[in-house]
Amino acid sequence: MAELKLLKNLEILQFLESLRRRLLRKANRHKIEMTRKWVSKFTKEAGVYALIEHNLIVYAGESGSLKKRMGHLLITQQHIVRRTIGAKYYSHIKGYKAATERKPFPPHIERCVNKHLSSKFTLAIMEVPLGRKELEEYIVDKIFLETRLNKRTKSRMLEGPSYKAKKVLQKVKT
């Protein structure tokens, strides 16, 4: 029974890894443009996306509508990664005020965040109709803590399928 469970978990990990690699293919990468025209080229379908800096994933997310979520990248109140970038890289600038889900940064910080997104990151995006949450968690688990912009708590990460599968693998190996 344990061997069957191990095999299932191994197959799941292999499947998630194959999806992660497919997401990162050059064909799935896009230069980020902070315009509605850029947003309009994405599908309304469900999927997973990642922000890549220096060939490393620094943020991963999933959405029921990729087009809608890419539109959120333009609006600080609607995307945590914008607020994280502003706080992490621009909080030292005079006139900085933290953004929230209700209010944006001051205009000069908003411009900095827009420039940061469009000049430092590449977007990898792919339709994933089934298992997108599991894929997102799998990718986030692999992001180096030093570069991660995801704000997920450690306890939530520990609940992810890739963590559970790894624990099963460790138990069976011992």
N, C-alpha and C positions, 0 to 999 in steps of 0.2 A: 504494500500500500504506500509506504513512504517513497519507494522508488518511482511509482506512478506519479505521485505528487511532485517529486523532484523533476521528472521528465516534463510534466506540464509546465512547471515554473521555468524550467530552462527554455522550453519552447516559447513561452511568453517573453522572456528576456531577449531571446534571439529575434523575435518578431519586432519588439520595441526598438532594438538596436538597428534592425534593417530600416525601420521607418525613420529613425534619427538620421541615419546616413543618407537616406533619400532626401530628407528635408534639407540637408546641408549641401546638396549638389549645386553646382554653379547655376543650373537652369532654374532653380527655385530661389535664387538670390536677386534682390532688387536694391537699387540705390534709394535711399529715403528722401522724398521730396515733401516738404511741408505745405502741400496744396490739396484742394479738393479734387483736382484733375488726377493727381497721383492716386488718391483713394479710389476713384471711380474705376480704375483698371483691375481691381481685385474682385474676386467672386463673393457672392453672398453666402456661399456654402460654409459649413463648419470646418474647422481645421486648427492647425497649430502654427505658431510663428516664433521666431527667435531673433533677437538682436545680437549681431556679431561685431566684435571689436578686436582687431588684430588677430583674426582667425579663431577667436575664442567666443563661445556663446556666453553672453553676460546676462541675458534675460530670456526666459521662455514663457509663452502664454498660450492659452487655447481659447477658442471662441465658437459660439454657435453661428456667427456670421463674421467672416474675416473682413469683409468690406466695412462693416459697422465698427469693428474693433480697430482697424487701421485709421478710421476717422477719429476714433478716440485718441490716437497718438497725437493729434493736432490740438487737443484740448486738455490742459493741465488738470482740470477738475475731474476729468473722466478717465485718466490713466495714471496709475501709481508710479509707473516708470518715469514719467515726466517729473513728478514731485520728488522722486528719489534722486534723479539727476540734478535737479535744482538744488536740493539740500546738500548733496554730496560734493558737488563741484563749484557751486556759486554762492554758498551761504556767507562767504567772506567778503563779498562785494557790498559796498556801501548802498544802503537803501533796501537790502534784502529783507523780505518778509516771507515767512513760510506760506506755501500754498496749501489748500485743503480741498476736500471734495466740493466745497462751496465757493471758494475764491481762488483765483489764479495768483501767480507771482506778480510782482510789479512788472510793468512793461519791459524794462531793460533786462530783467532776469528771464522773462518769457523769450525774448530774442536770443539770449544766451542758450537756453534749453533747445530752442528750435535749431540753432546753428550746431549745437552739440549733436543732436540726433541726426541731422542731415550730413554732417561732415565726418563724424567718428564711427558711425554704425552702418552696417549693411543689414537688410532685412531678409531673413529666410522664411518662406511661407509656403504652406502646402495644405491642400484639402485632406482632411482625415474624418470621414463620416462616422467611424465607429472606433472608440478607444482613444479619443483625443485627450481626455483627462489623464489617462494612464501614461500616454506618451509625454505629455507635458511634465508630469511628476518624474518620469524616468529621466528626462533631459535635465530638469532642475537638480535632481540628485547628482548629476555629473558635473555641474558647474562648480568651478573652484570658488570656495568661500570668499577669497580676496577680491574676486572680480564680479561676484553675483550682485545683480540689482533687484532680484526677486526678494520680496519681503516676507515670504512664507516662513512660518514659525517652524522650529525644529520638530516639535511634536507632530505637526501636520505632515512634515516630510517623512517621519518615521512610520506613518500610516500608509505610505505609498506602496504600490504593488511591487516595485523593484526592490524596495527595502525588505519587504516580507519574503520575496523570492530568494534574496541573498541569504537571509537568516535560515531558510529551509535548506539551502545548499550547504551552508556551514554545518548545520546539525547532521545532515546525511554524511558529509565528509568525515566527521569525527566519530 
